[in-house]
Amino acid sequence: MIFRQLINKIAKLTLGNSAVNSIIAQEGKISLRRYCKTLLRKEMLVGEFKGSKSQLKNMCEVCSNYIFPVTSPLALISQVQRSGGSLLSQLFDGHPELHAHPHELKIGYPKKHIWPKIDLHENPQRWLEILFEDKVIEHSKGGYKKERKQDEVFPFIFMPSVQSRIFLKYLSSVESKTLRDVFDAYMTSYFDAWLNNQNSVGEKKFVTAFTPRLAMMQDSMKSFFEVYPDIFEFDVS
Protein backbone atom coordinates (compact mmCIF):
# COMPACT_ATOMS: atom_id res chain seq x y z
CA MET A 1 0.00 0.00 0.00
CA ILE A 2 2.80 2.41 0.92
CA PHE A 3 4.65 1.54 -2.28
CA ARG A 4 1.57 2.26 -4.39
CA GLN A 5 1.05 5.61 -2.65
CA LEU A 6 4.68 6.51 -3.19
CA ILE A 7 4.49 5.68 -6.91
CA ASN A 8 1.24 7.63 -7.12
CA LYS A 9 2.86 10.68 -5.55
CA ILE A 10 5.92 10.52 -7.80
CA ALA A 11 3.72 10.14 -10.83
CA LYS A 12 1.64 13.18 -9.91
CA LEU A 13 4.75 15.30 -9.45
CA THR A 14 6.14 14.13 -12.76
CA LEU A 15 3.09 13.90 -14.99
CA GLY A 16 0.32 15.82 -13.25
CA ASN A 17 -3.03 14.61 -11.93
CA SER A 18 -4.71 14.19 -15.31
CA ALA A 19 -1.98 11.90 -16.61
CA VAL A 20 -1.88 9.89 -13.39
CA ASN A 21 -5.63 9.36 -13.44
CA SER A 22 -5.31 7.90 -16.91
CA ILE A 23 -2.70 5.33 -15.90
CA ILE A 24 -4.11 4.23 -12.54
CA ALA A 25 -6.87 1.66 -12.75
CA GLN A 26 -10.20 2.11 -11.00
CA GLU A 27 -9.24 -0.53 -8.47
CA GLY A 28 -6.32 1.62 -7.32
CA LYS A 29 -3.62 -0.53 -8.90
CA ILE A 30 -0.92 1.03 -11.07
CA SER A 31 0.64 -0.52 -14.13
CA LEU A 32 4.34 0.22 -13.81
CA ARG A 33 4.97 -0.66 -17.46
CA ARG A 34 2.26 1.71 -18.62
CA TYR A 35 3.56 4.43 -16.31
CA CYS A 36 7.09 4.11 -17.68
CA LYS A 37 5.78 4.11 -21.25
CA THR A 38 3.79 7.29 -20.60
CA LEU A 39 6.77 8.94 -18.93
CA LEU A 40 9.07 8.09 -21.83
CA ARG A 41 6.51 9.40 -24.30
CA LYS A 42 6.29 12.68 -22.44
CA GLU A 43 10.06 13.07 -22.44
CA MET A 44 10.10 12.32 -26.16
CA LEU A 45 7.40 14.90 -26.88
CA VAL A 46 9.14 17.59 -24.83
CA GLY A 47 12.30 16.98 -26.80
CA GLU A 48 10.49 17.05 -30.15
CA PHE A 49 8.50 20.19 -29.34
CA LYS A 50 11.68 22.06 -28.40
CA GLY A 51 14.08 20.46 -30.86
CA SER A 52 13.72 22.91 -33.75
CA LYS A 53 17.38 22.73 -34.75
CA SER A 54 17.52 18.96 -34.85
CA GLN A 55 14.23 18.80 -36.75
CA LEU A 56 15.50 21.31 -39.30
CA LYS A 57 18.62 19.21 -39.76
CA ASN A 58 16.55 16.06 -40.23
CA MET A 59 14.29 17.81 -42.77
CA CYS A 60 17.30 19.00 -44.77
CA GLU A 61 18.74 15.49 -44.85
CA VAL A 62 15.44 13.91 -45.92
CA CYS A 63 14.85 16.46 -48.69
CA SER A 64 18.39 16.12 -50.02
CA ASN A 65 18.09 12.32 -50.05
CA TYR A 66 14.92 12.34 -52.16
CA ILE A 67 15.72 14.39 -55.25
CA PHE A 68 13.18 14.65 -58.06
CA PRO A 69 15.13 15.85 -61.12
CA VAL A 70 13.69 18.72 -63.15
CA THR A 71 15.26 18.42 -66.60
CA SER A 72 12.48 19.72 -68.85
CA PRO A 73 13.29 22.64 -71.16
CA LEU A 74 12.50 26.15 -70.00
CA ALA A 75 9.66 27.90 -71.84
CA LEU A 76 10.58 31.48 -71.05
CA ILE A 77 8.05 34.29 -71.36
CA SER A 78 9.83 37.57 -72.09
CA GLN A 79 8.71 40.84 -73.63
CA VAL A 80 8.51 44.57 -73.04
CA GLN A 81 7.50 45.45 -69.48
CA ARG A 82 3.84 45.96 -68.62
CA SER A 83 2.55 43.98 -71.58
CA GLY A 84 0.93 40.98 -69.90
CA GLY A 85 3.87 38.63 -69.39
CA SER A 86 3.27 38.07 -65.68
CA LEU A 87 -0.44 37.38 -66.30
CA LEU A 88 0.41 34.86 -69.02
CA SER A 89 2.88 33.08 -66.75
CA GLN A 90 0.27 32.83 -64.00
CA LEU A 91 -2.16 31.12 -66.37
CA PHE A 92 0.18 28.12 -66.30
CA ASP A 93 -0.12 27.71 -62.52
CA GLY A 94 -1.29 24.25 -61.57
CA HIS A 95 -1.06 22.72 -65.04
CA PRO A 96 -0.24 19.04 -64.40
CA GLU A 97 2.37 18.89 -67.19
CA LEU A 98 4.27 22.03 -66.19
CA HIS A 99 6.64 23.20 -63.49
CA ALA A 100 5.43 26.80 -63.21
CA HIS A 101 7.89 29.18 -61.60
CA PRO A 102 5.70 31.14 -59.16
CA HIS A 103 7.30 34.55 -59.49
CA GLU A 104 9.36 36.57 -61.92
CA LEU A 105 12.46 34.52 -62.76
CA LYS A 106 15.49 36.40 -61.43
CA ILE A 107 18.45 34.21 -62.22
CA GLY A 108 19.81 36.92 -64.53
CA TYR A 109 23.28 38.21 -63.75
CA PRO A 110 24.42 40.91 -63.16
CA LYS A 111 20.88 42.14 -63.90
CA LYS A 112 17.70 40.08 -64.06
CA HIS A 113 17.13 40.68 -67.79
CA ILE A 114 20.63 39.46 -68.72
CA TRP A 115 20.99 35.71 -69.15
CA PRO A 116 23.65 34.57 -66.64
CA LYS A 117 27.08 33.60 -67.92
CA ILE A 118 28.26 30.41 -66.24
CA ASP A 119 31.95 29.54 -66.32
CA LEU A 120 32.19 25.76 -66.14
CA HIS A 121 35.69 26.07 -64.71
CA GLU A 122 34.39 27.79 -61.58
CA ASN A 123 33.20 26.12 -58.39
CA PRO A 124 29.56 24.88 -58.33
CA GLN A 125 28.99 26.97 -55.20
CA ARG A 126 29.78 30.04 -57.30
CA TRP A 127 27.20 28.96 -59.88
CA LEU A 128 24.53 28.81 -57.20
CA GLU A 129 25.52 32.25 -55.90
CA ILE A 130 24.97 33.64 -59.40
CA LEU A 131 21.65 31.90 -60.02
CA PHE A 132 20.09 32.13 -56.55
CA GLU A 133 16.92 34.23 -56.41
CA ASP A 134 16.91 36.44 -53.33
CA LYS A 135 13.15 36.89 -53.63
CA VAL A 136 12.53 33.46 -52.07
CA ILE A 137 13.86 34.77 -48.76
CA GLU A 138 11.33 37.60 -48.75
CA HIS A 139 8.49 35.24 -49.71
CA SER A 140 9.49 32.69 -47.08
CA LYS A 141 9.30 35.31 -44.34
CA GLY A 142 6.32 37.38 -45.46
CA GLY A 143 4.36 35.09 -47.77
CA TYR A 144 3.73 35.28 -51.50
CA LYS A 145 1.41 37.60 -53.41
CA LYS A 146 0.61 37.21 -57.09
CA GLU A 147 0.29 40.99 -57.33
CA ARG A 148 1.67 43.65 -54.99
CA LYS A 149 -1.71 45.32 -54.51
CA GLN A 150 -3.54 42.10 -53.69
CA ASP A 151 -4.50 41.47 -50.06
CA GLU A 152 -4.41 37.68 -50.28
CA VAL A 153 -1.09 36.26 -49.13
CA PHE A 154 -0.07 32.64 -49.68
CA PRO A 155 2.43 30.70 -47.54
CA PHE A 156 5.66 30.05 -49.39
CA ILE A 157 7.78 27.44 -47.62
CA PHE A 158 11.22 27.48 -49.16
CA MET A 159 14.53 26.42 -47.61
CA PRO A 160 17.70 27.88 -49.19
CA SER A 161 19.83 25.43 -47.22
CA VAL A 162 17.94 22.55 -48.85
CA GLN A 163 18.34 24.16 -52.27
CA SER A 164 22.09 24.43 -51.76
CA ARG A 165 22.39 20.78 -50.73
CA ILE A 166 20.33 19.52 -53.63
CA PHE A 167 22.09 21.73 -56.17
CA LEU A 168 25.55 20.52 -55.13
CA LYS A 169 24.47 16.89 -54.75
CA TYR A 170 22.84 16.85 -58.18
CA LEU A 171 25.98 18.21 -59.85
CA SER A 172 28.25 15.84 -57.94
CA SER A 173 26.49 12.96 -59.73
CA VAL A 174 27.33 14.42 -63.16
CA GLU A 175 30.79 13.63 -64.53
CA SER A 176 31.20 15.86 -67.60
CA LYS A 177 29.17 18.91 -66.64
CA THR A 178 27.56 21.05 -69.32
CA LEU A 179 25.73 24.35 -69.11
CA ARG A 180 22.45 22.47 -69.30
CA ASP A 181 23.45 20.36 -66.29
CA VAL A 182 24.01 23.52 -64.25
CA PHE A 183 20.57 24.92 -65.10
CA ASP A 184 18.89 21.51 -64.60
CA ALA A 185 20.56 21.37 -61.19
CA TYR A 186 19.21 24.82 -60.39
CA MET A 187 15.64 24.03 -61.45
CA THR A 188 15.78 20.72 -59.60
CA SER A 189 17.04 22.40 -56.43
CA TYR A 190 14.50 25.23 -56.72
CA PHE A 191 11.39 23.10 -57.10
CA ASP A 192 12.58 20.47 -54.60
CA ALA A 193 13.36 23.13 -51.98
CA TRP A 194 9.90 24.67 -52.46
CA LEU A 195 8.35 22.41 -49.86
CA ASN A 196 4.68 23.37 -50.20
CA ASN A 197 4.62 23.26 -53.99
CA GLN A 198 1.18 21.87 -54.84
CA ASN A 199 2.16 20.69 -58.32
CA SER A 200 5.42 18.84 -57.81
CA VAL A 201 4.49 15.34 -58.97
CA GLY A 202 3.79 13.86 -62.38
CA GLU A 203 5.54 14.00 -65.72
CA LYS A 204 6.37 17.54 -66.80
CA LYS A 205 7.00 18.71 -70.37
CA PHE A 206 8.21 22.21 -69.59
CA VAL A 207 9.34 24.57 -66.91
CA THR A 208 7.55 27.90 -67.43
CA ALA A 209 8.87 31.22 -66.19
CA PHE A 210 8.63 34.94 -66.85
CA THR A 211 11.40 37.53 -67.21
CA PRO A 212 10.72 40.88 -68.93
CA ARG A 213 13.17 42.45 -71.42
CA LEU A 214 15.45 39.43 -71.76
CA ALA A 215 14.04 38.68 -75.23
CA MET A 216 15.18 42.14 -76.30
CA MET A 217 18.83 41.28 -75.62
CA GLN A 218 20.35 39.46 -78.58
CA ASP A 219 23.33 38.11 -76.61
CA SER A 220 21.06 36.91 -73.82
CA MET A 221 18.77 35.08 -76.21
CA LYS A 222 21.75 33.43 -77.89
CA SER A 223 23.00 32.24 -74.51
CA PHE A 224 19.53 31.02 -73.57
CA PHE A 225 19.21 28.83 -76.67
CA GLU A 226 22.69 27.43 -76.07
CA VAL A 227 21.32 26.02 -72.82
CA TYR A 228 17.86 25.05 -74.11
CA PRO A 229 18.15 24.13 -77.81
CA ASP A 230 15.55 21.39 -77.28
CA ILE A 231 12.81 23.96 -76.70
CA PHE A 232 12.20 23.77 -80.48
CA GLU A 233 11.79 20.00 -80.46
CA PHE A 234 8.39 20.01 -78.74
CA ASP A 235 5.04 20.16 -80.43
CA VAL A 236 2.93 22.55 -78.34
CA SER A 237 -0.16 22.39 -80.58
N, C-alpha and C positions, 0 to 999 in steps of 0.2 A: 504493500500500500504506500509506504514512504517512497519507494523507488518510483512508483507511478506518479506520485505528486511532484517529485523532484523533476522528472522528465517533462511533466506538464508545465511546470514553472519555467524551465529552460526553454521549452518550445515557445511559450508565450513571449518571453523576452526576445527571442530570436525572430520569430515569425509574426507575432501579433495574435490577438484573440481569434480573429476570423479564420486565419490559416489553421490554428490549433483545433478549432471546432470542426474543421473539415477533415482532420486526420485522426481524431479521437472518436472511437465508436460510441454508440448510445449506451452501451453497457459500461463505459468508463475504462475500456481497455485501449491501449495505444499500440499501433503497429509500428515498431521501430524501423522496419524496412521502408514503410511508406513515409515515415517522418524524415528519414535520411534522404530519400528520393526527392521529397518536396524541398528540403533544405538545399540540396545540390542544385535543383532546378532554379531556386531563387538566386543562388550565387551566380549561376550561369547567366540568368536574365540581367542581373545587375551589371555584370561584365559586358554583356552585349549592348545594353542600353547606353553605357558610358564609353564603349570602345570605338569611337568614331574613327580614330586613326587606323586601327587594325582592320576595321571593316572597309575603309577606303583602300587600303593596301590589298585586301582580298578581292575587292571589286576590280581593281586595276589588273590583277593577275588573271582573273577569270576572263575579263574582256580581251586581254591580249592573247589568251590561249585559244579563243574561239574567233578566228578571223574569217570574215565573209568577204572575199575579194570583190572589188568593184572595178571591172576592167572594160566596161562598155565605153564606146566613144562618147565624147562630149558634144552635145548639140547646144552650141552657144548662141544665145540671143544677144545681138549687139546692134545699136543704131544711135542716131542722134538722141540726146537727152530729151526727156519729156515727150516722147512719142509713143508710149504704150508698151515699152519693153518689159517693165516690171509686171504689168497686168498680164501680158502674154505668158510670162514665166510662171505666174501664180495659177494660171489655168491648167498647168500640168500637175499641180499638187494632187497627190493621192492616186495618180494613174498607176495601175498595177505593174506596168511594164517599163516604168521610169523611176530613176533615182532623181528626184527633183530637189535641187539645191534650194533651201528655204529663203535665202536672202540674196542680195546682190553679191555676185562672186568677186572677191577682192584678193585674188592671188597675184594680181599684177604687181610688177616691181620694176622700177622704184615707185611708179604710180599705178593705180588700179586699172587704168585703161591701156597699159603697156604689158604685153604678154611677157612673163618672166623668162629671163635668160638663165638656164641652168647649166653650170659647168660640171660635167660628169667627172672631172678630176678632183672636185671638192668633196668635203666630208658630207655624208647624208644629213647630219644634223644641221649643216648650213643650208641644205636644200629646204628643210622644214622651216627654218627661220625665214627664208624668203617667201615661201608659199603660205605660211600660217596666217589665218584671217583673225585679226584682233577682235572683230565684231562678236565672235562667239563668247568672249569673256563678258562683254556687256549684256548679251542676251541671257547668259547663264545666271547672272546676278539679278537682272531686272525684268526678265521675261522677254518674249518676242512679240512684236507687232507687225502686221503686214503693211500697215501704213502708219506714219508718225502721228497723224491726227486721230487715229482710231483709239477708242477707249478700251477695247477688248485686248487683253494681254494673255499670251499663251506661255505655259512653262516650256523652257528650253533647257533640257538637261544635257550638258556637254562637258566632257572632261578632257582638257588639254593634255594632262599627263597620260591618259589612255591613248590619245591620238599619237603622241610622241612614241610610245611603246610600240604601237601597231605599225606606224610608219617605218620605224627602224627595223622591226622584226620582219616585215614584209620584204624590205629591200635586202635583208641579210640572206634571204632564201633565193635571191636572184644572183646568178653568177656573172654573166656579162650584161651589165645594166645599160639600158637605153633611156632616152628621154621619156619614152612612153611608160617605162617601168616606174620612173620617178612620179609621174602624174597619176598612174594607177595606184601607186602606194599612197599618194596624198588623198585621192578620192576614197580609197578603202579605209584609210585611217579617219577621214572626216565622217563618213556615214556610220562607221562602226563605233566611233566615240560619241556620236549623237544618240544617247541612250534611250530617249523616248520617241525616237523616230517611228511613226505609225505605219510606214510603208517600206520596211527594210527587207522583207522576205519576198521570194518569188524571182523568176527569171526577168532580168531587166535588159532592154534593148539599147537604152541611152541613159546618159546622165544629162539632165537639162539644167542650164544656169543662165544668168543674165548679167551682162556687163556693158554699160553704155560706152560708146565712142571707140571701143577697141577695133570694130570693123572699119573704122575710118583710117586706121594706121596700117599702111601697107606692110611694113616690116613685122608688125605684130601678127597680122593675118598670115604672113608667110611662116612665121615661127609656130603659129597655132596648127597649121596644116602639116607641118613637119612632125608634130606630135600625134595628130589625129587624121592621118590620110584616109583611114577606113570610114570616115564619116560619109564619104561618097558611095560606099558599097552597099548602103541600106536602102531598101525600097520603103518609103514612108507613105505611099499611097494607100 
